[in-house]
Amino acid sequence: MSEIMLVIFTYQTFNKKYIAENFFDTLSESGTVISKIGLTEPLKIKYSREKAIELWCSETEGCYDLELEKMVGKTGCFMGKAEKQALFIHSHWWECPNKKALNFIILSFSVKIFLQKKWELTSIFKHYIKLFNGEFGYITHRFSKDRQHVTGTPDLRLPGVFWCNYYSNEYLALMNCREQMESFDWWKKEDMEEGTMIFLSEDPKDLVEPNYLEDNARQHFGEEVFLAKERNR
């Protein structure tokens, strides 16, 4: 199924109860009815707010230290789906003592459902950027994500230029691309307290196939910023 993906990357360890409560309450207020939840697929647990919060806040050993030859950190994940809204939720975090882990939250909607609530879901995305203290995030059609994919995590490269892109001030400094972001002729640009959100066009369907909007933005940033490299933090 073709999908529109809302993706947020953060260094925040987000298995906190207040974050879980806010996350699920925000989805509920938008009319989203989650049906099944779990930590792995297939999802078999019937949704309840209490059980979802419990799973969201759970953790296991998750970071292996090569020198100590043992697990020294924690990790946690969550999956959920809302069948009527064609929504799938996937999140994963790591808390490793010896390194800074980049964690993620993904919400995938069918194209039809997303377009019905495009700006409402974009507003929820902005809310989650603040809730999760996002470093970088985007909204895109899956085809655009797959087309721009290069091996390497977002702390080593810019993953692409998508329909909607969020850059924290820290992330722009890390990627050394604030000037390129500020000087490009975006369809829409919104300054937020901790960063900037920009849009390539009014309609995410414009970027299903390869197109000049995506190509022009990539050329403006310079292809080197999309290639994985080691960075000193």
C-alpha positions in Angstrom: 0.0 0.0 0.0 1.3 3.4 -0.9 1.9 5.5 2.2 2.6 8.9 3.5 5.2 8.8 6.3 5.7 11.2 9.2 9.2 10.6 10.6 10.9 12.2 13.6 14.4 11.6 14.8 15.5 12.6 18.3 18.2 12.1 20.9 15.6 12.1 23.6 14.8 8.9 25.4 11.1 9.1 25.2 9.7 6.2 27.3 8.3 8.7 29.8 4.7 8.4 31.0 3.8 12.0 30.3 5.1 11.7 26.7 3.1 8.5 26.2 -0.1 10.1 27.6 0.4 13.2 25.3 1.1 11.0 22.3 -2.0 8.8 22.6 -4.3 11.6 23.7 -3.3 13.7 20.7 -4.1 10.9 18.3 -7.4 10.2 20.0 -8.4 13.9 19.8 -7.7 13.8 16.1 -10.3 11.0 15.7 -7.7 8.2 15.3 -8.9 4.9 16.8 -6.0 2.6 17.5 -7.1 -1.1 17.3 -4.0 -3.3 18.0 -0.7 -2.7 19.8 2.5 -4.6 20.7 6.3 -4.6 20.8 6.7 -6.9 17.8 4.6 -8.0 14.8 2.1 -9.5 14.5 0.2 -7.1 16.8 -2.2 -9.1 18.9 -2.9 -6.9 22.0 -6.2 -5.0 21.9 -5.7 -1.3 22.4 -6.4 0.4 25.7 -4.9 3.7 26.8 -3.5 2.1 29.9 -1.9 -0.9 28.2 -0.5 1.3 25.4 1.2 3.6 28.0 2.6 0.5 29.8 4.1 -0.9 26.6 5.4 2.5 25.5 7.2 2.9 28.9 8.7 -0.6 29.0 12.4 -1.3 28.4 14.9 -4.1 28.0 18.6 -4.4 27.8 19.7 -3.1 24.4 23.2 -1.7 24.0 26.1 -4.1 23.7 29.6 -2.9 24.8 32.3 -4.6 22.8 35.1 -3.8 25.3 33.1 -5.0 28.3 31.5 -7.8 26.3 28.1 -7.3 27.9 24.9 -5.3 27.7 25.1 -2.0 29.4 22.2 0.1 28.1 18.5 0.1 27.7 16.1 0.1 24.7 12.4 0.2 24.0 10.0 0.0 21.1 6.3 0.3 20.4 4.1 -0.6 17.5 0.4 0.1 16.9 -2.1 0.3 14.1 -5.5 2.0 13.5 -7.1 -0.2 10.8 -9.9 2.2 10.0 -7.5 5.1 9.5 -4.9 3.0 7.8 -2.3 4.1 10.3 0.8 2.2 11.5 3.0 3.4 14.4 6.5 2.4 15.0 9.0 3.9 17.5 12.3 2.8 18.9 14.8 4.3 21.4 18.1 3.4 22.8 19.9 4.7 25.9 23.6 3.8 25.6 26.1 5.0 28.2 29.0 5.4 25.8 27.3 7.0 22.8 24.5 9.3 21.8 21.7 7.2 20.2 19.5 8.7 17.5 15.9 7.4 18.2 12.9 7.5 15.9 9.1 7.7 15.7 7.3 6.9 12.5 3.6 7.2 11.7 2.5 5.8 8.3 -0.9 6.8 6.8 -2.5 5.7 3.5 -2.3 8.5 0.9 -6.1 8.8 0.9 -6.4 9.2 4.7 -3.5 11.7 4.8 -4.9 13.9 2.1 -8.2 14.0 3.8 -6.6 15.6 6.9 -3.3 16.9 5.4 -3.0 20.1 7.5 -4.4 18.6 10.6 -1.9 15.8 10.5 0.9 18.3 9.7 -0.1 20.3 12.8 0.1 17.0 14.8 3.5 16.4 13.3 4.6 19.9 14.6 3.2 19.1 18.0 5.2 15.8 18.1 8.4 17.6 17.0 8.1 19.7 20.2 7.0 16.7 22.4 9.9 14.5 21.3 12.4 17.4 21.1 13.0 16.4 17.4 16.4 16.9 15.8 15.2 16.3 12.3 11.9 15.1 10.7 10.0 14.9 7.5 6.7 14.0 5.9 7.0 12.2 2.6 5.5 9.7 0.2 7.3 6.4 0.7 8.4 6.4 -2.9 10.3 9.6 -2.4 12.0 8.2 0.7 13.0 5.0 -1.1 14.2 6.9 -4.1 16.5 9.1 -2.0 17.7 6.4 0.4 21.5 6.1 1.0 22.9 3.9 3.8 23.8 6.0 6.8 21.9 7.4 9.7 20.6 11.0 9.8 23.4 12.1 12.2 25.8 11.2 9.4 24.0 12.7 6.4 20.9 14.6 5.2 18.5 11.7 4.3 16.9 13.7 1.5 14.7 16.7 0.7 11.1 15.7 1.1 7.6 17.3 0.9 7.8 18.7 4.5 11.2 18.9 6.3 12.0 20.0 9.9 15.5 21.0 10.9 16.4 21.8 14.5 18.9 24.6 14.9 21.4 22.0 16.3 20.9 19.8 13.2 21.4 22.7 10.8 24.7 23.4 12.6 25.7 19.7 12.5 25.0 19.5 8.8 26.5 23.0 8.1 23.6 23.8 5.8 21.7 26.7 7.4 22.7 29.0 4.5 21.4 26.6 1.9 18.1 26.1 3.8 17.5 29.8 4.3 18.3 30.8 0.7 16.2 28.3 -1.2 12.9 29.3 -2.6 10.6 27.0 -0.7 6.8 26.9 -1.3 6.4 27.6 2.4 8.7 28.2 5.4 7.8 28.3 9.0 10.2 29.4 11.8 9.7 27.5 15.0 11.2 28.1 18.4 13.9 25.3 18.1 14.2 25.1 14.3 12.6 25.6 10.9 10.0 23.7 8.9 9.9 24.0 5.2 7.7 22.6 2.3 8.5 21.9 -1.3 5.0 22.2 -2.6 1.3 22.4 -1.5 0.6 18.7 -2.3 2.8 15.7 -1.2 1.5 13.9 -4.3 3.7 16.2 -6.4 6.7 14.2 -5.2 5.6 10.7 -5.8 7.6 10.5 -9.0 11.1 12.0 -9.6 10.6 15.7 -10.3 12.3 19.1 -10.6 11.2 20.3 -7.1 13.2 17.5 -5.4 16.1 17.7 -7.9 16.4 21.5 -7.5 16.5 21.3 -3.7 19.2 18.6 -3.7 21.3 20.5 -6.1 20.9 23.6 -4.0 22.1 21.8 -0.9 24.9 20.0 -2.7 25.1 16.3 -3.2 27.9 15.9 -0.6 25.6 16.6 2.3 23.5 13.5 1.4 26.4 11.1 1.5 27.2 9.3 4.8 30.4 10.4 6.5 31.9 10.3 10.0 31.3 13.4 12.0 32.9 14.6 15.3 30.2 15.4 17.8 
